Amino acid sequence: MDMANKSTVSEFVLLGLSDSWELQIFFLTMFSLFYVAAMVGNSLIVLTVIADSHLHSPMYILLTNLSIIDMSLASFATPKMITDYLTGHKTISFDGCITQIFFLHLFTGTEIILLMAMSFDRYIAICKPLRYASIIRLQVCVALVVASWVVGVMHSVSQVIFALTLPFCGPNEVDSFFCDLPVVFQLSCVNTYILGLFMISTSGIIALSCFILLFNSYVIVLITIKNHSSRGSSKALSTCTAHFIVVFMFFGPCIFIYMWPLSSILVDKILSVFYTIFTPILNPIIYTLRNQEVKTAMRKLKNRLLNYNKATPLHYF
């Protein structure tokens, strides 16, 4: 039988975060503000790093790619959710739902590997500073970025292939504001227990394993910093602590949602907000505003733009 004939559902209904009109207005306002902040903040990072040659180093190349992923992660579902609240049209086609699943796992999978690469970069910089230049070369940095995207594509393709094999023969209401496997597979006409085991064995265990590796690396880094009592070490301690908070807020919801795919829908909704819109806002704050080099580069970029506007004559017609 043809795979397309296994499903009689042609579209899904996204129920969103709440049925309450007051809460929908609140979510519309909050998500609109958060989305604009995420896009502006991460765009500013990308432009600043590109414009300032002093920031063309491995650490900032990784940071730029993180900002690009964060903008993508914030854009795969949030604009549609905002549009749905404004128009009252909350349906999504079957192909659109599969597309959301693909991009969600592409960006989250890529960000997981990229966060590990950034952790490795900080580990070498703090624990092996004399060997940093020889280990973290530009070629190595590019290879880490390419590897993160390759892993993200491979992971998302595997999830989409799995989703396409599921038969949907009746219910089509997705109790979330975007399509993801933990909520979509509960609408399929097969045993969800087996599907839950698949979710745990792929996304859940991968996310948990990566988090454990990251946690161990940060513990080693923090111990190394603690053994060096200086002003620079105090700054590095503050930075690494902030970085770990971002890592925890990104990995925590992912691990919970995919390790317990049949958990409370309400809890999953709340947690999904963190890694789809809240974390993309935190990353510019944590990784950039606490960084003196980036703040200095932003001021230079601002002054260049202001001087350019002053030097450009106005033409009146």
Buried (B, 14 or more C-beta within 10 A) or exposed (E): EEEEEBBEBEEBEBBBBBEEEEEBEEBBEEBBEBBEBBBEBBBBBBBBBEBBEEBEBBBBBBBBBBBBBBBBBBBBBBEBBBEBBEEEEBBBEBEBBBBBBBBBBBBBBBBBBBBBBBBBBBBBBBBEEEEBEEEBEEEBBEEBBEBBBEBBBEBBEBBBEBBBEBBBEEEBEBBBBBBBBBBBBBBBBEEBEEBBEBBBEBBBBBBBEBBEEBBEBBEEBBEBBEEEEEEEBEBBBEBBEBBBEBBBBBBBBBBBBBBBBBEEBEEBBEBBBBBBBBBBBBBBEBBBBBBEBBEBBBEBBEEEEEEEEEEEEEEEE
